[in-house]
Amino acid sequence: MATIRDIKGDPSAAWDDLSWADMSSDEQALWAALGWSEASWEEDTDAPDSDDRYWEDLTADERNAATKLGYTQSLWDEE
């Protein structure tokens, strides 16, 4: 399954450099599936619960979104 953006290395480093407005609507939708909104992404509100959960505790839809965003279980769990 291909990622939305060509992410090299740690996906968190790539995504952390982007504002919500920098992302495509497809990318925003994937982050929204993980509970993120523009407000939480821009740190105006708290991060969603998925941000504190291990990969195995994510729903199938959340894991699918995370995979498309460039994460693997090991990359997600080390965050």
mmJSON file of the N, C-alpha and C atoms, coordinates in Angstrom:
{"data_MODEL":{"atom_site":{
"group_PDB":["ATOM","ATOM","ATOM","ATOM","ATOM","ATOM","ATOM","ATOM","ATOM","ATOM","ATOM","ATOM","ATOM","ATOM","ATOM","ATOM","ATOM","ATOM","ATOM","ATOM","ATOM","ATOM","ATOM","ATOM","ATOM","ATOM","ATOM","ATOM","ATOM","ATOM","ATOM","ATOM","ATOM","ATOM","ATOM","ATOM","ATOM","ATOM","ATOM","ATOM","ATOM","ATOM","ATOM","ATOM","ATOM","ATOM","ATOM","ATOM","ATOM","ATOM","ATOM","ATOM","ATOM","ATOM","ATOM","ATOM","ATOM","ATOM","ATOM","ATOM","ATOM","ATOM","ATOM","ATOM","ATOM","ATOM","ATOM","ATOM","ATOM","ATOM","ATOM","ATOM","ATOM","ATOM","ATOM","ATOM","ATOM","ATOM","ATOM","ATOM","ATOM","ATOM","ATOM","ATOM","ATOM","ATOM","ATOM","ATOM","ATOM","ATOM","ATOM","ATOM","ATOM","ATOM","ATOM","ATOM","ATOM","ATOM","ATOM","ATOM","ATOM","ATOM","ATOM","ATOM","ATOM","ATOM","ATOM","ATOM","ATOM","ATOM","ATOM","ATOM","ATOM","ATOM","ATOM","ATOM","ATOM","ATOM","ATOM","ATOM","ATOM","ATOM","ATOM","ATOM","ATOM","ATOM","ATOM","ATOM","ATOM","ATOM","ATOM","ATOM","ATOM","ATOM","ATOM","ATOM","ATOM","ATOM","ATOM","ATOM","ATOM","ATOM","ATOM","ATOM","ATOM","ATOM","ATOM","ATOM","ATOM","ATOM","ATOM","ATOM","ATOM","ATOM","ATOM","ATOM","ATOM","ATOM","ATOM","ATOM","ATOM","ATOM","ATOM","ATOM","ATOM","ATOM","ATOM","ATOM","ATOM","ATOM","ATOM","ATOM","ATOM","ATOM","ATOM","ATOM","ATOM","ATOM","ATOM","ATOM","ATOM","ATOM","ATOM","ATOM","ATOM","ATOM","ATOM","ATOM","ATOM","ATOM","ATOM","ATOM","ATOM","ATOM","ATOM","ATOM","ATOM","ATOM","ATOM","ATOM","ATOM","ATOM","ATOM","ATOM","ATOM","ATOM","ATOM","ATOM","ATOM","ATOM","ATOM","ATOM","ATOM","ATOM","ATOM","ATOM","ATOM","ATOM","ATOM","ATOM","ATOM","ATOM","ATOM","ATOM","ATOM","ATOM","ATOM","ATOM","ATOM","ATOM","ATOM","ATOM","ATOM","ATOM","ATOM","ATOM","ATOM"],
"id":[1,2,3,4,5,6,7,8,9,10,11,12,13,14,15,16,17,18,19,20,21,22,23,24,25,26,27,28,29,30,31,32,33,34,35,36,37,38,39,40,41,42,43,44,45,46,47,48,49,50,51,52,53,54,55,56,57,58,59,60,61,62,63,64,65,66,67,68,69,70,71,72,73,74,75,76,77,78,79,80,81,82,83,84,85,86,87,88,89,90,91,92,93,94,95,96,97,98,99,100,101,102,103,104,105,106,107,108,109,110,111,112,113,114,115,116,117,118,119,120,121,122,123,124,125,126,127,128,129,130,131,132,133,134,135,136,137,138,139,140,141,142,143,144,145,146,147,148,149,150,151,152,153,154,155,156,157,158,159,160,161,162,163,164,165,166,167,168,169,170,171,172,173,174,175,176,177,178,179,180,181,182,183,184,185,186,187,188,189,190,191,192,193,194,195,196,197,198,199,200,201,202,203,204,205,206,207,208,209,210,211,212,213,214,215,216,217,218,219,220,221,222,223,224,225,226,227,228,229,230,231,232,233,234,235,236,237],
"type_symbol":["N","C","C","N","C","C","N","C","C","N","C","C","N","C","C","N","C","C","N","C","C","N","C","C","N","C","C","N","C","C","N","C","C","N","C","C","N","C","C","N","C","C","N","C","C","N","C","C","N","C","C","N","C","C","N","C","C","N","C","C","N","C","C","N","C","C","N","C","C","N","C","C","N","C","C","N","C","C","N","C","C","N","C","C","N","C","C","N","C","C","N","C","C","N","C","C","N","C","C","N","C","C","N","C","C","N","C","C","N","C","C","N","C","C","N","C","C","N","C","C","N","C","C","N","C","C","N","C","C","N","C","C","N","C","C","N","C","C","N","C","C","N","C","C","N","C","C","N","C","C","N","C","C","N","C","C","N","C","C","N","C","C","N","C","C","N","C","C","N","C","C","N","C","C","N","C","C","N","C","C","N","C","C","N","C","C","N","C","C","N","C","C","N","C","C","N","C","C","N","C","C","N","C","C","N","C","C","N","C","C","N","C","C","N","C","C","N","C","C","N","C","C","N","C","C","N","C","C","N","C","C","N","C","C","N","C","C"],
"label_atom_id":["N","CA","C","N","CA","C","N","CA","C","N","CA","C","N","CA","C","N","CA","C","N","CA","C","N","CA","C","N","CA","C","N","CA","C","N","CA","C","N","CA","C","N","CA","C","N","CA","C","N","CA","C","N","CA","C","N","CA","C","N","CA","C","N","CA","C","N","CA","C","N","CA","C","N","CA","C","N","CA","C","N","CA","C","N","CA","C","N","CA","C","N","CA","C","N","CA","C","N","CA","C","N","CA","C","N","CA","C","N","CA","C","N","CA","C","N","CA","C","N","CA","C","N","CA","C","N","CA","C","N","CA","C","N","CA","C","N","CA","C","N","CA","C","N","CA","C","N","CA","C","N","CA","C","N","CA","C","N","CA","C","N","CA","C","N","CA","C","N","CA","C","N","CA","C","N","CA","C","N","CA","C","N","CA","C","N","CA","C","N","CA","C","N","CA","C","N","CA","C","N","CA","C","N","CA","C","N","CA","C","N","CA","C","N","CA","C","N","CA","C","N","CA","C","N","CA","C","N","CA","C","N","CA","C","N","CA","C","N","CA","C","N","CA","C","N","CA","C","N","CA","C","N","CA","C","N","CA","C","N","CA","C","N","CA","C","N","CA","C","N","CA","C","N","CA","C"],
"label_alt_id":[null,null,null,null,null,null,null,null,null,null,null,null,null,null,null,null,null,null,null,null,null,null,null,null,null,null,null,null,null,null,null,null,null,null,null,null,null,null,null,null,null,null,null,null,null,null,null,null,null,null,null,null,null,null,null,null,null,null,null,null,null,null,null,null,null,null,null,null,null,null,null,null,null,null,null,null,null,null,null,null,null,null,null,null,null,null,null,null,null,null,null,null,null,null,null,null,null,null,null,null,null,null,null,null,null,null,null,null,null,null,null,null,null,null,null,null,null,null,null,null,null,null,null,null,null,null,null,null,null,null,null,null,null,null,null,null,null,null,null,null,null,null,null,null,null,null,null,null,null,null,null,null,null,null,null,null,null,null,null,null,null,null,null,null,null,null,null,null,null,null,null,null,null,null,null,null,null,null,null,null,null,null,null,null,null,null,null,null,null,null,null,null,null,null,null,null,null,null,null,null,null,null,null,null,null,null,null,null,null,null,null,null,null,null,null,null,null,null,null,null,null,null,null,null,null,null,null,null,null,null,null,null,null,null,null,null,null],
"label_comp_id":["MET","MET","MET","ALA","ALA","ALA","THR","THR","THR","ILE","ILE","ILE","ARG","ARG","ARG","ASP","ASP","ASP","ILE","ILE","ILE","LYS","LYS","LYS","GLY","GLY","GLY","ASP","ASP","ASP","PRO","PRO","PRO","SER","SER","SER","ALA","ALA","ALA","ALA","ALA","ALA","TRP","TRP","TRP","ASP","ASP","ASP","ASP","ASP","ASP","LEU","LEU","LEU","SER","SER","SER","TRP","TRP","TRP","ALA","ALA","ALA","ASP","ASP","ASP","MET","MET","MET","SER","SER","SER","SER","SER","SER","ASP","ASP","ASP","GLU","GLU","GLU","GLN","GLN","GLN","ALA","ALA","ALA","LEU","LEU","LEU","TRP","TRP","TRP","ALA","ALA","ALA","ALA","ALA","ALA","LEU","LEU","LEU","GLY","GLY","GLY","TRP","TRP","TRP","SER","SER","SER","GLU","GLU","GLU","ALA","ALA","ALA","SER","SER","SER","TRP","TRP","TRP","GLU","GLU","GLU","GLU","GLU","GLU","ASP","ASP","ASP","THR","THR","THR","ASP","ASP","ASP","ALA","ALA","ALA","PRO","PRO","PRO","ASP","ASP","ASP","SER","SER","SER","ASP","ASP","ASP","ASP","ASP","ASP","ARG","ARG","ARG","TYR","TYR","TYR","TRP","TRP","TRP","GLU","GLU","GLU","ASP","ASP","ASP","LEU","LEU","LEU","THR","THR","THR","ALA","ALA","ALA","ASP","ASP","ASP","GLU","GLU","GLU","ARG","ARG","ARG","ASN","ASN","ASN","ALA","ALA","ALA","ALA","ALA","ALA","THR","THR","THR","LYS","LYS","LYS","LEU","LEU","LEU","GLY","GLY","GLY","TYR","TYR","TYR","THR","THR","THR","GLN","GLN","GLN","SER","SER","SER","LEU","LEU","LEU","TRP","TRP","TRP","ASP","ASP","ASP","GLU","GLU","GLU","GLU","GLU","GLU"],
"label_asym_id":["A","A","A","A","A","A","A","A","A","A","A","A","A","A","A","A","A","A","A","A","A","A","A","A","A","A","A","A","A","A","A","A","A","A","A","A","A","A","A","A","A","A","A","A","A","A","A","A","A","A","A","A","A","A","A","A","A","A","A","A","A","A","A","A","A","A","A","A","A","A","A","A","A","A","A","A","A","A","A","A","A","A","A","A","A","A","A","A","A","A","A","A","A","A","A","A","A","A","A","A","A","A","A","A","A","A","A","A","A","A","A","A","A","A","A","A","A","A","A","A","A","A","A","A","A","A","A","A","A","A","A","A","A","A","A","A","A","A","A","A","A","A","A","A","A","A","A","A","A","A","A","A","A","A","A","A","A","A","A","A","A","A","A","A","A","A","A","A","A","A","A","A","A","A","A","A","A","A","A","A","A","A","A","A","A","A","A","A","A","A","A","A","A","A","A","A","A","A","A","A","A","A","A","A","A","A","A","A","A","A","A","A","A","A","A","A","A","A","A","A","A","A","A","A","A","A","A","A","A","A","A","A","A","A","A","A","A"],
"label_entity_id":["1","1","1","1","1","1","1","1","1","1","1","1","1","1","1","1","1","1","1","1","1","1","1","1","1","1","1","1","1","1","1","1","1","1","1","1","1","1","1","1","1","1","1","1","1","1","1","1","1","1","1","1","1","1","1","1","1","1","1","1","1","1","1","1","1","1","1","1","1","1","1","1","1","1","1","1","1","1","1","1","1","1","1","1","1","1","1","1","1","1","1","1","1","1","1","1","1","1","1","1","1","1","1","1","1","1","1","1","1","1","1","1","1","1","1","1","1","1","1","1","1","1","1","1","1","1","1","1","1","1","1","1","1","1","1","1","1","1","1","1","1","1","1","1","1","1","1","1","1","1","1","1","1","1","1","1","1","1","1","1","1","1","1","1","1","1","1","1","1","1","1","1","1","1","1","1","1","1","1","1","1","1","1","1","1","1","1","1","1","1","1","1","1","1","1","1","1","1","1","1","1","1","1","1","1","1","1","1","1","1","1","1","1","1","1","1","1","1","1","1","1","1","1","1","1","1","1","1","1","1","1","1","1","1","1","1","1"],
"label_seq_id":[1,1,1,2,2,2,3,3,3,4,4,4,5,5,5,6,6,6,7,7,7,8,8,8,9,9,9,10,10,10,11,11,11,12,12,12,13,13,13,14,14,14,15,15,15,16,16,16,17,17,17,18,18,18,19,19,19,20,20,20,21,21,21,22,22,22,23,23,23,24,24,24,25,25,25,26,26,26,27,27,27,28,28,28,29,29,29,30,30,30,31,31,31,32,32,32,33,33,33,34,34,34,35,35,35,36,36,36,37,37,37,38,38,38,39,39,39,40,40,40,41,41,41,42,42,42,43,43,43,44,44,44,45,45,45,46,46,46,47,47,47,48,48,48,49,49,49,50,50,50,51,51,51,52,52,52,53,53,53,54,54,54,55,55,55,56,56,56,57,57,57,58,58,58,59,59,59,60,60,60,61,61,61,62,62,62,63,63,63,64,64,64,65,65,65,66,66,66,67,67,67,68,68,68,69,69,69,70,70,70,71,71,71,72,72,72,73,73,73,74,74,74,75,75,75,76,76,76,77,77,77,78,78,78,79,79,79],
"pdbx_PDB_ins_code":[null,null,null,null,null,null,null,null,null,null,null,null,null,null,null,null,null,null,null,null,null,null,null,null,null,null,null,null,null,null,null,null,null,null,null,null,null,null,null,null,null,null,null,null,null,null,null,null,null,null,null,null,null,null,null,null,null,null,null,null,null,null,null,null,null,null,null,null,null,null,null,null,null,null,null,null,null,null,null,null,null,null,null,null,null,null,null,null,null,null,null,null,null,null,null,null,null,null,null,null,null,null,null,null,null,null,null,null,null,null,null,null,null,null,null,null,null,null,null,null,null,null,null,null,null,null,null,null,null,null,null,null,null,null,null,null,null,null,null,null,null,null,null,null,null,null,null,null,null,null,null,null,null,null,null,null,null,null,null,null,null,null,null,null,null,null,null,null,null,null,null,null,null,null,null,null,null,null,null,null,null,null,null,null,null,null,null,null,null,null,null,null,null,null,null,null,null,null,null,null,null,null,null,null,null,null,null,null,null,null,null,null,null,null,null,null,null,null,null,null,null,null,null,null,null,null,null,null,null,null,null,null,null,null,null,null,null],
"Cartn_x":[0.84,0.0,0.891,0.686,1.513,1.087,2.046,1.733,1.25,0.642,0.13,1.284,2.245,3.407,4.632,5.639,6.852,7.658,7.494,8.139,9.422,10.507,11.794,12.143,12.546,12.962,11.783,11.965,10.958,9.793,8.588,7.47,7.107,7.32,6.966,7.748,9.011,9.827,9.274,8.825,8.271,6.94,6.054,4.729,4.798,5.702,5.796,6.185,6.82,7.234,6.096,4.972,3.864,2.763,2.174,0.963,-0.217,-1.363,-2.572,-2.858,-2.687,-2.973,-2.007,-0.823,0.156,-0.233,-1.164,-1.534,-2.673,-2.691,-3.796,-5.034,-6.183,-7.416,-7.365,-6.702,-6.554,-5.689,-4.615,-3.751,-4.498,-5.222,-6.018,-7.039,-7.647,-8.64,-8.006,-6.78,-6.084,-5.774,-5.299,-5.043,-6.345,-7.427,-8.731,-9.192,-8.861,-9.209,-8.488,-7.382,-6.647,-7.077,-8.096,-8.658,-8.134,-7.251,-6.679,-7.631,-7.566,-8.29,-7.299,-7.724,-6.819,-6.415,-7.36,-7.073,-6.063,-6.244,-5.302,-3.944,-3.934,-2.673,-1.862,-2.549,-1.877,-1.685,-1.978,-1.783,-2.664,-3.828,-4.808,-5.657,-5.748,-6.446,-5.536,-5.92,-5.109,-5.054,-3.982,-3.836,-4.904,-5.313,-6.321,-5.785,-6.702,-6.33,-5.381,-5.528,-4.681,-3.203,-2.897,-1.506,-0.805,-1.572,-0.999,-1.189,-1.735,-1.993,-0.936,-0.684,0.205,-0.515,0.262,-0.253,-1.331,-1.049,-1.996,-3.319,-3.331,-4.55,-5.309,-4.729,-5.433,-6.486,-7.544,-8.548,-7.959,-8.613,-8.152,-8.118,-9.119,-9.143,-7.994,-7.691,-6.584,-5.253,-5.061,-3.818,-3.685,-4.785,-4.771,-4.35,-4.919,-4.558,-3.093,-2.639,-1.243,-0.293,-0.656,0.167,0.278,-0.838,-0.821,-0.019,0.11,0.886,2.366,2.752,4.161,4.62,3.69,4.067,4.013,4.865,4.816,4.586,4.357,4.143,5.342,6.537,7.715,7.895,7.65,7.777,6.702,5.486,4.381,4.652,5.061,5.22,6.409,7.38,8.531,8.269,7.153,6.804,6.441],
"Cartn_y":[-1.173,0.0,1.245,2.107,3.298,4.368,5.148,6.272,7.436,8.401,9.58,10.436,10.675,11.51,10.603,10.899,10.082,10.421,9.605,9.845,9.021,9.676,8.996,9.004,7.875,7.812,7.907,8.659,8.791,9.647,9.067,9.856,11.018,10.86,11.943,13.211,13.06,14.229,14.95,14.199,14.808,15.493,14.807,15.372,16.545,16.489,17.561,18.898,18.856,20.092,20.751,20.077,20.587,21.174,22.252,22.757,22.005,22.095,21.428,21.912,23.202,23.782,23.288,22.803,22.284,20.918,20.248,18.889,18.893,17.862,17.687,17.25,17.327,16.89,15.403,14.614,13.176,12.946,13.705,13.582,14.017,15.103,15.564,14.504,13.837,12.802,11.622,11.26,10.172,10.555,11.778,12.234,12.332,12.754,12.83,11.445,10.412,9.037,8.642,9.311,9.086,10.06,10.859,11.764,13.187,13.476,14.82,15.77,17.011,18.084,19.218,20.232,21.364,21.95,22.061,22.646,21.805,20.491,19.658,19.612,19.593,19.569,20.826,21.957,23.24,23.522,22.523,22.562,23.578,23.88,24.742,23.937,22.628,21.716,20.501,19.655,18.478,17.501,16.738,15.67,14.61,13.888,12.842,11.642,10.82,9.635,8.712,8.64,7.729,8.066,9.298,9.73,9.044,8.587,7.931,6.423,5.88,4.438,3.703,2.467,1.601,1.096,0.695,0.202,-0.858,-1.822,-2.928,-2.444,-1.254,-0.695,0.209,0.481,1.26,0.384,1.025,0.277,-0.081,-0.969,-1.343,-0.121,0.745,1.957,2.888,3.001,3.857,3.298,1.99,1.377,1.56,1.429,1.628,3.06,4.024,5.425,5.66,5.133,5.311,4.702,3.543,2.887,3.768,4.328,5.199,6.473,6.848,8.034,7.719,6.461,6.088,5.377,5.084,4.431,2.915,2.291,0.856,0.711,-0.502,-0.695,-0.196,-0.537,-0.131,1.384,2.038,3.511,4.179,3.649,4.231,4.062,2.876,2.584,3.299,3.722,4.406,5.891,6.37,7.786,8.098],
"Cartn_z":[0.0,0.0,0.0,-0.94,-1.064,-0.061,0.353,1.22,0.361,0.981,0.295,-0.229,0.627,0.323,0.37,-0.401,-0.389,0.864,1.897,3.183,3.266,3.561,3.734,5.225,5.749,7.145,8.101,9.159,10.208,9.711,9.598,9.099,10.022,11.313,12.238,11.93,11.588,11.267,10.04,9.057,7.842,8.129,8.837,9.098,10.07,11.038,12.039,11.412,10.255,9.586,8.814,8.695,7.889,8.758,8.272,8.914,8.296,8.932,8.421,6.998,6.761,5.445,4.37,4.781,3.82,3.272,3.945,3.555,2.543,1.723,0.787,1.563,0.935,1.601,1.917,1.076,1.346,2.584,2.707,3.88,5.142,5.045,6.184,6.593,5.623,5.914,6.648,6.267,6.96,8.396,8.613,9.977,10.758,10.082,10.749,11.196,10.424,10.81,12.103,12.389,13.628,14.724,14.435,15.427,15.386,14.457,14.365,13.643,14.011,13.327,13.11,12.402,12.211,13.566,14.482,15.804,16.588,16.585,17.341,16.644,15.311,14.568,14.852,14.912,15.144,16.637,17.47,18.914,19.619,19.02,19.686,20.662,20.425,21.33,21.547,22.474,22.79,21.618,21.579,20.577,20.836,19.793,19.971,20.75,21.234,22.005,21.249,19.933,19.152,19.309,19.625,19.754,20.92,21.912,23.092,23.093,22.011,21.989,21.179,21.606,20.842,19.599,18.613,17.337,17.545,18.434,18.635,19.233,19.822,20.404,19.446,18.287,17.266,16.609,16.128,15.365,14.0,13.298,11.953,11.045,11.136,10.311,10.668,11.974,12.388,11.905,12.0,11.509,9.999,9.281,7.839,7.505,8.207,7.967,8.304,9.437,9.841,8.818,8.287,7.268,6.033,5.601,4.422,4.663,5.94,6.291,6.491,6.258,6.284,7.538,8.454,9.708,9.603,10.382,10.622,12.123,12.578,14.006,14.815,14.382,15.164,15.166,14.039,13.984,14.843,14.795,15.576,17.067,17.474,18.898,19.528,18.732,19.323,19.533,19.054,19.233,20.646],
"occupancy":[1.0,1.0,1.0,1.0,1.0,1.0,1.0,1.0,1.0,1.0,1.0,1.0,1.0,1.0,1.0,1.0,1.0,1.0,1.0,1.0,1.0,1.0,1.0,1.0,1.0,1.0,1.0,1.0,1.0,1.0,1.0,1.0,1.0,1.0,1.0,1.0,1.0,1.0,1.0,1.0,1.0,1.0,1.0,1.0,1.0,1.0,1.0,1.0,1.0,1.0,1.0,1.0,1.0,1.0,1.0,1.0,1.0,1.0,1.0,1.0,1.0,1.0,1.0,1.0,1.0,1.0,1.0,1.0,1.0,1.0,1.0,1.0,1.0,1.0,1.0,1.0,1.0,1.0,1.0,1.0,1.0,1.0,1.0,1.0,1.0,1.0,1.0,1.0,1.0,1.0,1.0,1.0,1.0,1.0,1.0,1.0,1.0,1.0,1.0,1.0,1.0,1.0,1.0,1.0,1.0,1.0,1.0,1.0,1.0,1.0,1.0,1.0,1.0,1.0,1.0,1.0,1.0,1.0,1.0,1.0,1.0,1.0,1.0,1.0,1.0,1.0,1.0,1.0,1.0,1.0,1.0,1.0,1.0,1.0,1.0,1.0,1.0,1.0,1.0,1.0,1.0,1.0,1.0,1.0,1.0,1.0,1.0,1.0,1.0,1.0,1.0,1.0,1.0,1.0,1.0,1.0,1.0,1.0,1.0,1.0,1.0,1.0,1.0,1.0,1.0,1.0,1.0,1.0,1.0,1.0,1.0,1.0,1.0,1.0,1.0,1.0,1.0,1.0,1.0,1.0,1.0,1.0,1.0,1.0,1.0,1.0,1.0,1.0,1.0,1.0,1.0,1.0,1.0,1.0,1.0,1.0,1.0,1.0,1.0,1.0,1.0,1.0,1.0,1.0,1.0,1.0,1.0,1.0,1.0,1.0,1.0,1.0,1.0,1.0,1.0,1.0,1.0,1.0,1.0,1.0,1.0,1.0,1.0,1.0,1.0,1.0,1.0,1.0,1.0,1.0,1.0,1.0,1.0,1.0,1.0,1.0,1.0],
"B_iso_or_equiv":[0.0,0.0,0.0,0.0,0.0,0.0,0.0,0.0,0.0,0.0,0.0,0.0,0.0,0.0,0.0,0.0,0.0,0.0,0.0,0.0,0.0,0.0,0.0,0.0,0.0,0.0,0.0,0.0,0.0,0.0,0.0,0.0,0.0,0.0,0.0,0.0,0.0,0.0,0.0,0.0,0.0,0.0,0.0,0.0,0.0,0.0,0.0,0.0,0.0,0.0,0.0,0.0,0.0,0.0,0.0,0.0,0.0,0.0,0.0,0.0,0.0,0.0,0.0,0.0,0.0,0.0,0.0,0.0,0.0,0.0,0.0,0.0,0.0,0.0,0.0,0.0,0.0,0.0,0.0,0.0,0.0,0.0,0.0,0.0,0.0,0.0,0.0,0.0,0.0,0.0,0.0,0.0,0.0,0.0,0.0,0.0,0.0,0.0,0.0,0.0,0.0,0.0,0.0,0.0,0.0,0.0,0.0,0.0,0.0,0.0,0.0,0.0,0.0,0.0,0.0,0.0,0.0,0.0,0.0,0.0,0.0,0.0,0.0,0.0,0.0,0.0,0.0,0.0,0.0,0.0,0.0,0.0,0.0,0.0,0.0,0.0,0.0,0.0,0.0,0.0,0.0,0.0,0.0,0.0,0.0,0.0,0.0,0.0,0.0,0.0,0.0,0.0,0.0,0.0,0.0,0.0,0.0,0.0,0.0,0.0,0.0,0.0,0.0,0.0,0.0,0.0,0.0,0.0,0.0,0.0,0.0,0.0,0.0,0.0,0.0,0.0,0.0,0.0,0.0,0.0,0.0,0.0,0.0,0.0,0.0,0.0,0.0,0.0,0.0,0.0,0.0,0.0,0.0,0.0,0.0,0.0,0.0,0.0,0.0,0.0,0.0,0.0,0.0,0.0,0.0,0.0,0.0,0.0,0.0,0.0,0.0,0.0,0.0,0.0,0.0,0.0,0.0,0.0,0.0,0.0,0.0,0.0,0.0,0.0,0.0,0.0,0.0,0.0,0.0,0.0,0.0,0.0,0.0,0.0,0.0,0.0,0.0],
"pdbx_formal_charge":[null,null,null,null,null,null,null,null,null,null,null,null,null,null,null,null,null,null,null,null,null,null,null,null,null,null,null,null,null,null,null,null,null,null,null,null,null,null,null,null,null,null,null,null,null,null,null,null,null,null,null,null,null,null,null,null,null,null,null,null,null,null,null,null,null,null,null,null,null,null,null,null,null,null,null,null,null,null,null,null,null,null,null,null,null,null,null,null,null,null,null,null,null,null,null,null,null,null,null,null,null,null,null,null,null,null,null,null,null,null,null,null,null,null,null,null,null,null,null,null,null,null,null,null,null,null,null,null,null,null,null,null,null,null,null,null,null,null,null,null,null,null,null,null,null,null,null,null,null,null,null,null,null,null,null,null,null,null,null,null,null,null,null,null,null,null,null,null,null,null,null,null,null,null,null,null,null,null,null,null,null,null,null,null,null,null,null,null,null,null,null,null,null,null,null,null,null,null,null,null,null,null,null,null,null,null,null,null,null,null,null,null,null,null,null,null,null,null,null,null,null,null,null,null,null,null,null,null,null,null,null,null,null,null,null,null,null],
"auth_seq_id":[1,1,1,2,2,2,3,3,3,4,4,4,5,5,5,6,6,6,7,7,7,8,8,8,9,9,9,10,10,10,11,11,11,12,12,12,13,13,13,14,14,14,15,15,15,16,16,16,17,17,17,18,18,18,19,19,19,20,20,20,21,21,21,22,22,22,23,23,23,24,24,24,25,25,25,26,26,26,27,27,27,28,28,28,29,29,29,30,30,30,31,31,31,32,32,32,33,33,33,34,34,34,35,35,35,36,36,36,37,37,37,38,38,38,39,39,39,40,40,40,41,41,41,42,42,42,43,43,43,44,44,44,45,45,45,46,46,46,47,47,47,48,48,48,49,49,49,50,50,50,51,51,51,52,52,52,53,53,53,54,54,54,55,55,55,56,56,56,57,57,57,58,58,58,59,59,59,60,60,60,61,61,61,62,62,62,63,63,63,64,64,64,65,65,65,66,66,66,67,67,67,68,68,68,69,69,69,70,70,70,71,71,71,72,72,72,73,73,73,74,74,74,75,75,75,76,76,76,77,77,77,78,78,78,79,79,79],
"auth_comp_id":["MET","MET","MET","ALA","ALA","ALA","THR","THR","THR","ILE","ILE","ILE","ARG","ARG","ARG","ASP","ASP","ASP","ILE","ILE","ILE","LYS","LYS","LYS","GLY","GLY","GLY","ASP","ASP","ASP","PRO","PRO","PRO","SER","SER","SER","ALA","ALA","ALA","ALA","ALA","ALA","TRP","TRP","TRP","ASP","ASP","ASP","ASP","ASP","ASP","LEU","LEU","LEU","SER","SER","SER","TRP","TRP","TRP","ALA","ALA","ALA","ASP","ASP","ASP","MET","MET","MET","SER","SER","SER","SER","SER","SER","ASP","ASP","ASP","GLU","GLU","GLU","GLN","GLN","GLN","ALA","ALA","ALA","LEU","LEU","LEU","TRP","TRP","TRP","ALA","ALA","ALA","ALA","ALA","ALA","LEU","LEU","LEU","GLY","GLY","GLY","TRP","TRP","TRP","SER","SER","SER","GLU","GLU","GLU","ALA","ALA","ALA","SER","SER","SER","TRP","TRP","TRP","GLU","GLU","GLU","GLU","GLU","GLU","ASP","ASP","ASP","THR","THR","THR","ASP","ASP","ASP","ALA","ALA","ALA","PRO","PRO","PRO","ASP","ASP","ASP","SER","SER","SER","ASP","ASP","ASP","ASP","ASP","ASP","ARG","ARG","ARG","TYR","TYR","TYR","TRP","TRP","TRP","GLU","GLU","GLU","ASP","ASP","ASP","LEU","LEU","LEU","THR","THR","THR","ALA","ALA","ALA","ASP","ASP","ASP","GLU","GLU","GLU","ARG","ARG","ARG","ASN","ASN","ASN","ALA","ALA","ALA","ALA","ALA","ALA","THR","THR","THR","LYS","LYS","LYS","LEU","LEU","LEU","GLY","GLY","GLY","TYR","TYR","TYR","THR","THR","THR","GLN","GLN","GLN","SER","SER","SER","LEU","LEU","LEU","TRP","TRP","TRP","ASP","ASP","ASP","GLU","GLU","GLU","GLU","GLU","GLU"],
"auth_asym_id":["A","A","A","A","A","A","A","A","A","A","A","A","A","A","A","A","A","A","A","A","A","A","A","A","A","A","A","A","A","A","A","A","A","A","A","A","A","A","A","A","A","A","A","A","A","A","A","A","A","A","A","A","A","A","A","A","A","A","A","A","A","A","A","A","A","A","A","A","A","A","A","A","A","A","A","A","A","A","A","A","A","A","A","A","A","A","A","A","A","A","A","A","A","A","A","A","A","A","A","A","A","A","A","A","A","A","A","A","A","A","A","A","A","A","A","A","A","A","A","A","A","A","A","A","A","A","A","A","A","A","A","A","A","A","A","A","A","A","A","A","A","A","A","A","A","A","A","A","A","A","A","A","A","A","A","A","A","A","A","A","A","A","A","A","A","A","A","A","A","A","A","A","A","A","A","A","A","A","A","A","A","A","A","A","A","A","A","A","A","A","A","A","A","A","A","A","A","A","A","A","A","A","A","A","A","A","A","A","A","A","A","A","A","A","A","A","A","A","A","A","A","A","A","A","A","A","A","A","A","A","A","A","A","A","A","A","A"],
"auth_atom_id":["N","CA","C","N","CA","C","N","CA","C","N","CA","C","N","CA","C","N","CA","C","N","CA","C","N","CA","C","N","CA","C","N","CA","C","N","CA","C","N","CA","C","N","CA","C","N","CA","C","N","CA","C","N","CA","C","N","CA","C","N","CA","C","N","CA","C","N","CA","C","N","CA","C","N","CA","C","N","CA","C","N","CA","C","N","CA","C","N","CA","C","N","CA","C","N","CA","C","N","CA","C","N","CA","C","N","CA","C","N","CA","C","N","CA","C","N","CA","C","N","CA","C","N","CA","C","N","CA","C","N","CA","C","N","CA","C","N","CA","C","N","CA","C","N","CA","C","N","CA","C","N","CA","C","N","CA","C","N","CA","C","N","CA","C","N","CA","C","N","CA","C","N","CA","C","N","CA","C","N","CA","C","N","CA","C","N","CA","C","N","CA","C","N","CA","C","N","CA","C","N","CA","C","N","CA","C","N","CA","C","N","CA","C","N","CA","C","N","CA","C","N","CA","C","N","CA","C","N","CA","C","N","CA","C","N","CA","C","N","CA","C","N","CA","C","N","CA","C","N","CA","C","N","CA","C","N","CA","C","N","CA","C","N","CA","C","N","CA","C","N","CA","C","N","CA","C"],
"pdbx_PDB_model_num":[1,1,1,1,1,1,1,1,1,1,1,1,1,1,1,1,1,1,1,1,1,1,1,1,1,1,1,1,1,1,1,1,1,1,1,1,1,1,1,1,1,1,1,1,1,1,1,1,1,1,1,1,1,1,1,1,1,1,1,1,1,1,1,1,1,1,1,1,1,1,1,1,1,1,1,1,1,1,1,1,1,1,1,1,1,1,1,1,1,1,1,1,1,1,1,1,1,1,1,1,1,1,1,1,1,1,1,1,1,1,1,1,1,1,1,1,1,1,1,1,1,1,1,1,1,1,1,1,1,1,1,1,1,1,1,1,1,1,1,1,1,1,1,1,1,1,1,1,1,1,1,1,1,1,1,1,1,1,1,1,1,1,1,1,1,1,1,1,1,1,1,1,1,1,1,1,1,1,1,1,1,1,1,1,1,1,1,1,1,1,1,1,1,1,1,1,1,1,1,1,1,1,1,1,1,1,1,1,1,1,1,1,1,1,1,1,1,1,1,1,1,1,1,1,1,1,1,1,1,1,1,1,1,1,1,1,1]
}}}
